[in-house]
Structures are given as C-alpha cells and as structure tokens.
Amino acid sequence: MAMVFTIVSALQEKIAVIIEDRKRQEEEEKERVFREKEEAEQKRFEGTKVSVETFLAWKLKFEAEVNELKAQRLKDNPEPKGLSGKEMFMQDDKLDESDMIFLQSEDADVEVDESLFQDMEDLDIDDDEGLDLDDSDGAVD
C-alpha cells in the first residue's frame, strides 16, 4: 500500500510538471506568433530604406517609364498642337526678361478705355472713405 501511494504521488507530480510545461509552451508560442505579426506589421510601415543605389535604380526605371509613355503618346497623336506656356518659358531664356524689356520700351503705352468705368453707380461699393464717384473731376470730399 505504501509503495502504491509513492508511485501515485510521483505520477501526480510528473503530470503536474508536464501540464505546466505544456501551458508554458503554449504561452511562448502565442507570444512568438504575436511578435511575428507585430514585426511584420512594423516592416509594412517602415517601407524600403532608400540608398543612393536604390534611388538611382528607381530613377532609371521611372524615367524609362515616362519616356515610354511619351513615345506612346507621340505615336498615338503624332501632330503636336504647339507648346504650352510653361514649355515655351522653359525652352527660351529670353522670355524670362521679356516683360521687363517690354515695360521699359517706348511701345509700352497702355491705353485705358474709360467708357468701361462709366456705369459705376450700378456697383455696390461702400462709400466708407467719402469718395464721390459721380464727380467727373475726380476730387475727393
């Protein structure tokens, strides 16, 4: 009887140790899976680290795609409709100063058609400053 008690007690202890080990392993497995998911999520947010080499490779690929799209567009529509204002400005350096040259030239006389300003009574302008718009001499009250 004493021997059976000792064997049963040893088995109970061994079973308790096995159960605790399995619970610990399950917890460790859950933690490992959670960490892996968290690391994968973190990697997704980090993106690709950019170095000079990777940027240059991307740039070459991007420029090739852009050139291919331009070639396709020219192939589809070979007849150019003319340059846009930006394209003309970027191509000709003289356009940088053309406005200043025009304003400084003698031909820069700007004519104003005063008949466009005769119907000023129709406008809803507040007369806060005491200006009389009806006076033809332009005097301020």
Steps between C-alpha positions, in 0.01 A plus 500: 500500500781743583670426170182568299460834681858598415456405134167688471651807670800494262266464201285790618806721535628394158157569342489844666848580364400382149181712510695808615757445224227477236330815628834685497572374145155611384554845651844526340352397164226763533761765584718393207207517256400841640857632465524370142172670407614820669837492320329437166268792564794719598689403182198594293503850650878541469507455124816469298807680623638728232866511416674671211509177303132415551397856418704504179355165397147628569572824313623316190194277505268799551661702220473199269127473579448872442688489170297198394176684581618806304595282204160329516325838515699625199423179316128535571491875427796587274380851420603738781254777570773742605691572815334593822596823673713314749681309225570824310626663818725204580645487148571870440707691756409830334146469631630544855562867439254569217241673722758731654638586156149570371416727793823695458453546125328799338223279362378423850223760493196346660168648395203486734147508366324727749159417358522169686491688830202730430235279663650515847162577663385144432775355717443438870799691631496627858583867519701461822784729404278789387590467131253653257499280192256727313741794477663513162800695629601219738512721810481340839250640753 
